[in-house]
């Protein structure tokens, strides 16, 4: 799909549909991310969408500067990639629509923990399409990390252990600790087959098959491991930029370093149930005692689901 040109990656025109001019695709880091120029997302053709889907699988995060889409154009773009969903817990501050998730922030109130969107749901979102509407004068960058690369960089024994584990996620950051789901610690991408670490510091609470202290040690290690600079991209926004990311193999993080308004609008594409290797051990069963309080949430989840 791509050839390397100096420090960047640019599309190979021969690999693209012949009926359209090849867009310019500039890789941003060795780990992930590319800027795409030459596709008008306000009225994309079917061939444009096919190219974008292929580029997204390759680069995992795509940026399209100077698009300036209206809300209707933004929503129409989302429908090319699947069924849209509203945010299950948060409300829009300005826009009275359920097909757009809007977030306005100043002096904090932003997603400044590493996370994959909505992993507390049984079918977390597949991807997101973000429109940068308003920016502070300085600050407010976003970072992404490549979870497939982070998995591949683990030692073979640790990869094997993680392949056989599952993790409990909840919506406690949204005031809903009762909203829970269990997913594989290592997710298989349904289109590429890549394995990716699928735990994050924002929504993941524990490893199901391990005791609380064991889970704290391994989960703490894994959630820090994926933040290493070699796996990441930091992007400085411009107003009107559209960003798409694959929520099945990335995490992201907003830098909380600004004190004026930052407004984004996001379309979210419904996903499927994460798949991975079957857990090789049963859920941890605690002995009764003071320490068993750390296991109550997991036990409630398991009992509620039989």
C-alpha positions as CSV (number, residue, x, y, z in Angstrom):
1,X,0.0,0.0,0.0
2,X,2.8,2.4,0.8
3,X,6.4,3.2,0.1
4,X,8.8,5.0,2.3
5,X,10.1,8.4,1.2
6,X,12.7,9.8,3.6
7,X,11.4,10.0,7.1
8,X,7.7,9.9,6.0
9,X,5.4,7.5,4.4
10,X,3.5,8.4,1.2
11,X,0.8,6.5,-0.6
12,X,1.8,4.5,-3.6
13,X,-0.4,5.7,-6.5
14,X,-0.3,2.3,-8.2
15,X,-1.9,0.7,-5.2
16,X,-4.9,3.0,-5.2
17,X,-8.1,3.0,-7.4
18,X,-7.2,4.3,-10.8
19,X,-10.3,6.4,-11.2
20,X,-9.1,9.0,-8.6
21,X,-6.0,10.9,-8.0
22,X,-3.9,9.4,-5.2
23,X,-4.0,11.5,-2.0
24,X,-0.8,12.6,-0.4
25,X,-0.3,10.6,2.8
26,X,2.5,11.7,5.1
27,X,3.4,9.4,8.0
28,X,3.9,11.2,11.3
29,X,5.8,8.7,13.4
30,X,7.2,5.2,12.9
31,X,4.6,3.9,15.4
32,X,1.3,5.3,14.0
33,X,-0.5,8.2,12.5
34,X,-0.6,10.0,9.1
35,X,-1.9,13.2,7.6
36,X,-3.9,12.9,4.5
37,X,-4.3,15.6,1.8
38,X,-6.4,15.5,-1.3
39,X,-9.6,13.9,-0.1
40,X,-12.6,16.2,0.4
41,X,-14.6,14.5,3.3
42,X,-17.6,16.8,2.9
43,X,-18.6,14.7,-0.2
44,X,-16.4,11.7,-0.5
45,X,-16.8,9.1,-3.2
46,X,-17.0,5.4,-2.6
47,X,-13.4,5.1,-3.8
48,X,-12.4,7.8,-1.4
49,X,-13.9,5.9,1.5
50,X,-12.3,2.6,0.3
51,X,-8.9,4.4,0.3
52,X,-9.5,5.9,3.8
53,X,-10.5,2.5,5.2
54,X,-7.3,0.9,3.9
55,X,-5.1,3.8,5.2
56,X,-6.8,3.6,8.6
57,X,-5.9,-0.1,9.0
58,X,-2.3,0.8,8.0
59,X,-1.7,3.9,10.1
60,X,-4.4,3.5,12.9
61,X,-4.9,7.3,13.2
62,X,-5.5,9.6,10.3
63,X,-5.7,13.4,10.2
64,X,-7.3,15.5,7.5
65,X,-6.5,19.2,8.0
66,X,-8.7,22.1,6.7
67,X,-11.9,20.1,6.2
68,X,-14.3,22.4,8.2
69,X,-17.3,20.1,8.0
70,X,-20.8,21.0,9.0
71,X,-22.5,18.8,11.6
72,X,-24.6,17.2,8.8
73,X,-21.5,16.5,6.7
74,X,-19.7,15.1,9.7
75,X,-22.6,12.7,10.5
76,X,-22.9,11.7,6.8
77,X,-19.2,10.8,6.8
78,X,-19.7,8.6,9.8
79,X,-22.4,6.6,8.1
80,X,-19.9,5.4,5.5
81,X,-18.1,3.4,8.3
82,X,-21.0,1.8,10.1
83,X,-23.9,2.4,12.5
84,X,-23.5,5.5,14.7
85,X,-24.0,5.5,18.5
86,X,-24.5,8.2,21.1
87,X,-22.5,8.5,24.3
88,X,-24.1,6.2,26.9
89,X,-23.4,8.5,29.9
90,X,-22.3,12.0,28.9
91,X,-24.5,14.8,27.5
92,X,-23.6,17.5,25.0
93,X,-23.1,21.0,26.3
94,X,-24.3,22.9,23.2
95,X,-25.5,20.6,20.4
96,X,-28.9,19.0,20.8
97,X,-28.3,15.9,18.7
98,X,-27.7,12.3,19.7
99,X,-25.6,11.4,16.6
100,X,-22.8,13.8,17.7
101,X,-20.9,13.7,20.9
102,X,-19.7,17.1,21.9
103,X,-17.2,18.0,24.6
104,X,-16.3,21.6,25.7
105,X,-13.5,22.0,28.1
106,X,-11.5,24.8,29.8
107,X,-9.4,24.6,32.9
108,X,-9.6,20.8,32.9
109,X,-12.6,18.6,32.5
110,X,-11.0,16.6,29.7
111,X,-10.0,13.0,29.0
112,X,-6.5,13.3,30.5
113,X,-6.0,9.6,31.3
114,X,-5.0,7.1,28.7
115,X,-8.0,5.2,27.4
116,X,-9.7,3.3,24.6
117,X,-13.2,4.6,24.2
118,X,-16.1,2.9,26.0
119,X,-14.4,-0.3,27.0
120,X,-17.0,-0.7,29.8
121,X,-19.5,-1.7,27.1
122,X,-19.9,-5.3,25.9
123,X,-19.4,-3.9,22.3
124,X,-17.0,-0.9,22.5
125,X,-16.9,1.5,19.7
126,X,-15.1,0.5,16.5
127,X,-13.8,3.9,15.6
128,X,-14.3,7.6,16.1
129,X,-14.3,10.6,13.8
130,X,-13.4,13.9,15.5
131,X,-13.9,17.4,14.3
132,X,-11.8,20.1,16.0
133,X,-14.2,23.0,16.3
134,X,-12.4,25.4,18.7
135,X,-8.9,25.5,20.1
136,X,-7.1,27.3,22.9
137,X,-4.3,29.6,21.7
138,X,-1.8,27.1,23.0
139,X,-2.0,23.6,24.4
140,X,-4.7,20.9,24.1
141,X,-2.7,18.5,22.0
142,X,-3.8,14.8,21.9
143,X,-1.6,11.7,22.0
144,X,-2.3,8.2,20.7
145,X,-0.5,4.9,21.3
146,X,-0.2,1.8,19.1
147,X,-1.4,-1.1,21.2
148,X,-0.4,-3.8,18.7
149,X,3.2,-2.5,18.7
150,X,3.1,-2.4,22.5
151,X,2.0,-6.0,22.6
152,X,4.7,-7.1,20.2
153,X,7.4,-5.5,22.3
154,X,6.6,-7.6,25.3
155,X,8.8,-10.6,26.1
156,X,7.5,-13.9,24.9
157,X,6.6,-15.3,28.4
158,X,4.6,-12.2,29.2
159,X,2.8,-12.2,25.9
160,X,1.8,-15.8,26.6
161,X,0.5,-15.0,30.0
162,X,-1.5,-12.0,28.8
163,X,-3.0,-14.1,25.9
164,X,-4.7,-16.3,28.6
165,X,-6.2,-13.5,30.7
166,X,-9.3,-11.3,30.8
167,X,-10.0,-7.9,32.5
168,X,-12.9,-6.2,34.1
169,X,-13.8,-2.7,32.8
170,X,-16.2,-0.2,34.3
171,X,-17.7,3.3,33.8
172,X,-16.6,4.7,37.2
173,X,-15.1,7.8,35.5
174,X,-18.7,8.6,34.4
175,X,-20.2,7.9,37.8
176,X,-21.4,4.4,36.8
177,X,-19.2,1.8,38.5
178,X,-22.0,-0.7,38.1
179,X,-21.7,-0.5,34.3
180,X,-19.2,-3.3,33.6
181,X,-17.8,-5.6,31.0
182,X,-15.1,-8.3,30.7
183,X,-12.8,-8.3,27.7
184,X,-9.6,-10.2,26.7
185,X,-6.4,-8.6,27.9
186,X,-5.2,-9.2,24.4
187,X,-7.6,-8.4,21.6
188,X,-7.5,-9.9,18.1
189,X,-8.2,-7.2,15.5
190,X,-11.1,-8.6,13.4
191,X,-9.7,-7.2,10.1
192,X,-5.9,-7.4,10.4
193,X,-5.5,-10.3,12.8
194,X,-3.1,-8.2,14.9
195,X,-2.9,-8.8,18.6
196,X,-3.2,-5.7,20.8
197,X,-3.1,-5.0,24.5
198,X,-6.7,-4.1,25.5
199,X,-6.4,-2.7,29.0
200,X,-6.3,1.0,29.9
201,X,-5.8,3.1,33.1
202,X,-9.2,5.0,32.7
203,X,-11.7,2.1,32.5
204,X,-9.9,-1.2,33.3
205,X,-10.2,-2.2,37.0
206,X,-8.6,-5.6,37.4
207,X,-7.4,-8.8,35.9
208,X,-10.2,-11.4,36.4
209,X,-8.0,-14.5,36.9
210,X,-5.6,-12.9,39.4
211,X,-5.8,-11.9,43.0
212,X,-6.2,-8.2,43.8
213,X,-2.4,-7.6,44.6
214,X,-1.4,-9.7,41.6
215,X,-3.7,-7.8,39.3
216,X,-2.5,-4.4,40.7
217,X,1.1,-5.4,39.8
218,X,0.4,-6.7,36.3
219,X,-2.3,-4.2,35.3
220,X,-0.2,-1.3,36.6
221,X,2.7,-2.5,34.5
222,X,0.7,-3.0,31.3
223,X,-1.1,0.4,31.5
224,X,2.3,2.2,31.9
225,X,4.0,0.0,29.3
226,X,1.8,1.3,26.5
227,X,2.6,4.9,27.2
228,X,6.3,4.7,26.1
229,X,7.3,7.3,23.6
230,X,8.3,4.7,21.0
231,X,4.7,3.6,20.7
232,X,3.1,7.0,20.6
233,X,2.1,10.1,18.5
234,X,1.5,13.6,19.7
235,X,-0.6,15.8,17.4
236,X,-1.0,19.6,17.4
237,X,-4.4,20.5,16.2
238,X,-5.7,23.2,13.8
239,X,-9.3,24.2,13.6
240,X,-11.2,22.3,11.0
241,X,-9.1,19.2,11.2
242,X,-10.9,15.8,11.0
243,X,-9.3,12.9,12.8
244,X,-10.2,9.2,12.6
245,X,-8.8,6.5,14.8
246,X,-9.2,2.7,15.1
247,X,-10.5,2.2,18.6
248,X,-9.7,-1.5,18.5
249,X,-5.9,-1.1,18.6
250,X,-5.2,2.4,20.0
251,X,-5.5,4.5,23.2
252,X,-5.5,8.3,23.4
253,X,-4.9,11.0,25.9
254,X,-5.6,14.8,25.9
255,X,-3.0,17.0,27.5
256,X,-4.6,19.1,30.3
257,X,-2.3,22.1,29.7
258,X,-4.7,24.9,28.6
259,X,-7.1,27.3,30.3
260,X,-9.3,28.6,27.5
261,X,-12.2,26.8,25.7
262,X,-11.5,23.7,23.6
263,X,-14.5,22.3,21.7
264,X,-14.6,19.0,19.8
265,X,-17.5,17.2,18.1
266,X,-17.2,13.4,17.6
267,X,-19.1,10.8,15.6
268,X,-18.7,7.3,17.1
269,X,-19.1,4.1,15.1
270,X,-20.6,1.1,16.8
271,X,-18.3,-1.8,17.3
272,X,-18.4,-5.5,18.0
273,X,-17.6,-7.8,20.9
274,X,-13.8,-8.0,21.4
275,X,-12.3,-11.4,20.7
276,X,-9.2,-13.0,22.0
277,X,-7.9,-16.3,23.2
278,X,-10.2,-18.0,25.7
279,X,-9.0,-17.5,29.4
280,X,-6.9,-20.4,30.5
281,X,-7.9,-20.1,34.1
282,X,-11.1,-19.5,36.0
283,X,-11.9,-16.2,37.7
284,X,-10.1,-15.6,41.0
285,X,-12.2,-16.8,44.0
286,X,-11.2,-14.9,47.2
287,X,-11.3,-16.3,50.7
288,X,-13.6,-14.4,53.0
289,X,-11.8,-11.7,54.9
290,X,-11.0,-8.0,55.0
291,X,-9.0,-8.1,51.8
292,X,-12.0,-9.6,49.9
293,X,-13.6,-6.2,49.7
294,X,-11.3,-5.6,46.7
295,X,-13.0,-8.5,44.9
296,X,-16.7,-7.4,45.4
297,X,-17.1,-5.6,42.1
298,X,-15.8,-8.6,40.2
299,X,-18.0,-11.0,42.1
300,X,-21.1,-8.8,41.5
301,X,-20.4,-8.8,37.8
302,X,-20.0,-12.5,37.6
303,X,-23.1,-13.2,39.6
304,X,-25.2,-10.8,37.6
305,X,-24.2,-12.6,34.4
306,X,-24.7,-16.1,35.8
